[in-house]
Amino acid sequence: MFKRPRPAHDVEVTAVAPLTSTLTRITFTGPGLSGLEIEHPTQWVKLAIPSGPSRAYTIRHHRPAAYEVDIDLVLHGNGPLARWAAAARPGDRARLAGPRGRCPSFDGAAHVLLAADESALPAALTVLEGLPAGVEVSAYFEIAGPADTLPLPARTGLTTAWLPRAPAHPKGHRLTETLLATDVAPGTTAWLAGESGAVATVRRHLLTDWALPRDRVHAKGYWKHGEADHKG
């Protein structure tokens, strides 16, 4: 099922909670989750469903003492994982393999720029929650509509722009358009993820037009228009 060996955990759904019109939180439990080691923000697991398909998802919360994890899944398109998540109920079985993922470095950052669409919003929030107090953060989150905002942690120096999509615009357009017109503070470290083309455009802008060092721009395409299972 997986190209490289990694710890696998048989799990069961214990709760399903819609968060927004496009995002739902599924809580999983299983005895093996007590040994799951989440070491840094943005770490992910492969979620495999009984019919066979698997996809990568960020671990949103981990409660080892309760043998639980929360995964926030985007309900978009007609893929097998989206269909499974939309119909998931307590008692459903699945398997998690991992975790995986490199640790993004924010050492020495005076300012952090976060940018994500809803596919990367769970990972972006783990970054936000893991940043030291005192670091200024500018967060730009593209969402489906005005009602799809989420509560954010209270912290000094956080500025947030929620960017609802216009119905006529493709996903990623609003985020790209906004960031190309945004000033970037000196000493910024950027973390951006979402639609592959949008991420590539913004990354190039930060490196070329704002001359940010390459090691200060963490960019990841989570999905791509026209591809069912994009490998970013």
N, C-alpha and C positions, 0 to 999 in steps of 0.2 A: 504493500500500500504506500509506503514512504520510501523515497530514494535513499535516504541515509538512516541508519539505526538511531533511534532516540527513545527515551522512556515513553511508554504508552500506558494510558490509564482508562480502564472501562468506567464509564460514568452514567449517571441517571439524571434526568431533568427533575428538579424539585420546585422550580418557580419560573413563570414567564410574566414579564412586566413590560408593557409598551412604554417607551420613553417619549417618543415623538411619532409623527406620522410615518417616518421611514426607519426608525431605530427601535429595536426591542431588546430587552435584557433577559438572558436566559441564565439561570443559576443551575450549576451542575454539582453533584456530589458523588463521591466514590472513595473507598478506603485508601487507594493509592495516592490521593491528592494530599494527604498529610505529608508526603515526602516531596511534593512538587516545590522546587526552589525558584522563586521569582526574585532575581537579584537587582533588577533595574527597570526603569520605565520602558515602555514600548515592547517588552518581551511578548512573544506570541506562541501559540500552539496551533497544530493542525487539528481541526475538528472534522472527524469522519463520522458519517451517518450510516445506518445499517445497510442502505442500498449501495454503498460503496464510495460515492464521491467524497472528497475532502477539500477544505479550504483553510487558509491561514487567518487567524483572528487574534487580536490583542487580548491578553488577560486584563480585564478592567479592575477586578478586585480579587484578592486571594485571602481566604480565611482558613489557614491550615488546621487550626484547632477544631474547626467545624467540618473539615474535609470538603470545603466548598470553593468554587470559583464562579465569578460572574463574567460572562462574555456578552458584549453588546453587538448585535448583528444588524446590518442594514438590510431592509426588505426592499430590494430593487431588482428589477428584471424578472426573468422567469427561470433562473438557474435552480439546480436541485437543492442547494443549501438555503437559498431564499425561500423556496417552497416549503422545505422542511421547517425552517424557523417560523414561518407564518402559521404553520399548523401545530407547532410543538406544544406538548402538554406534559404536566408532571407524570413521571413514570416512563417517558420515552428514553430509549437507550442511545448512547453514542460512545465515541472513543476520542480521547485527547492525546496527542503526542507532542512532546516537547518538554520544556520551553526552548525557544530559539530567539535569536535577535541580538544585534550588537548594541552596546551601550553608547548612546549619543553623548558627547562631551560638551558640557557647558562651563567648564572650569575657566574662571577669570572673566566670564561674560558680564559686562555692565548692563546689557540689555539683551533680551531674547525676543525674537520674532517668531511667533507660532502661526502657521497657516494650514488649514485643512478643510476638506469637504466632509460630509457626514461619514464616509467610509473610513476616514482617518481620525475622526473626532475622538473615539475612545482612546487611541494612542496619544493624541495631542493632550488629552486631559491627564493622562498618567505623567506626561512630561511636566505639565503645569503644576501638578500636585507634588512633584518631586524636586522642584527648583528651590534653592535656598531662599529664605526670607531676605528681602532687601534687593533682590534682582528685579529690575523693571521688566515688564512683559507687555508686548503688544500682540494681541490675539485676533486673528481674522478667520472666521468660521463660516463657510458657505453652507446654507441649509435649504431645505425644500420650500419652506414658507415661514412667515413671521411667527407662527405659533410653535415653531420647532426649536426654540432656544432651550438650553439646559441650565440648571443651577451651576454656578462656578464657585470654587473656594474663595473665601474672602482673603485678600492679601493686598498690602499696600503696593502701589505702583503698577497695578494691572489695568490695562485699557483693552476693552473688548469691542470688536465690531462683528455683529451677526449680519450675514449677507444673504437675505432670501433671494432665491433665483427668480428671474422673470420666466413666465411659462414658455416664451419663445426662445430662450437661451439654453444652450446645452450645458450640462454639468461641468463646472470648472471655469466657465466664462466669467462669472461675476467675481470669483476669487482672483483670477488672473488680471482682469481689468482693474480691480481695486489695488492690487499690489504693484502693478506697473506704474500707478500714479501716486504711490506712497513714498514719503521720505524715509530713509533708513538712518537711524542714529549711529554715530561712531561707536565702535566697540561691540556691534551687534553680532550675536550668534543666531542663526536662523535654523528652524526646523519646519519643514513643509512636506506634506504628503497628501495624496488624493489622486485625481485623474492624471495619467502619465504625461499627456501632452501639456496640460496646464502646469504641472510641477516642473517639467523641463524648461518651459518658457520663463517661469519665475526664477528658477535657479540660474539660468543664463543671465537674466537681468541683474540679479544680485552680484554675480561674479564679475560681470562686464561693466555695467553702468554704475554700480556702487563699490566695485573693487573689494568685495569681501574676500578674505582668504578662503581657499577651498576647504580647509579643515574647520571652517566656521559656518559652512552651509551643509546641513544634513537634509537630503532630499530623497524622497522615495515615491515612485509611482505605484499606488496600490491596485489600480485597475486602469483599463484603457478602452476608450470608445471602440466598439466593434469587435472586441475580443472577450470571449466567455470566461477564460481563465488566464488572465494576464500574469506573466511572471516578471515582476518589476526588478 
